[in-house]
């Protein structure tokens, strides 16, 4: 009962070590190139999504900072007006 091992790339019979996956150097290189290409495509899509998320987060933070500045400026203006309103009431 000999267990016949075949190459994952070309289907040839594997001769040699029991843990070999590919029959030759060329099949191993081809399989690794395919795997690396898939990983590169996956990572570039992930990096693109991260880039979009980062840009959106930056825009949201900018809008929050601008909103906070507007709130602070208006509150400062209201403080000034309230001082003048209080000054006019006391001077009568």
URGIKA-V788822 format. One line per field, one symbol per residue. phi: phi as a letter, one per 30 degrees, with the letter a starting at -180 (. if undefined). psi: psi as a letter, one per 30 degrees, with the letter a starting at -180 (. if undefined). burial: 1 if it has 16 or more other ideal C-beta (glycine too) atoms within 10 Angstrom, else 0. A space follows every 50 residues. Layout:
# URGIKA-V788822
phi: ???
psi: ???
burial: ???
This chain:
# URGIKA-V788822
phi: .dddcbddcciddcckedcdccdbdddddedddddddddddddddddddd dddddddddddddddddddddddddddddddddddddddddd
psi: ikjkklkfefglkkkblfgkelfleeeeeeeeeeeeeeeeeeeeeeeeee eeeeeeeeeeeeeeeeeeeeeeeeeeeeeeeeeeeeeeeff.
burial: 00001010100001000000011000110010000000000000000000 000000000000000000000000000000000000000000
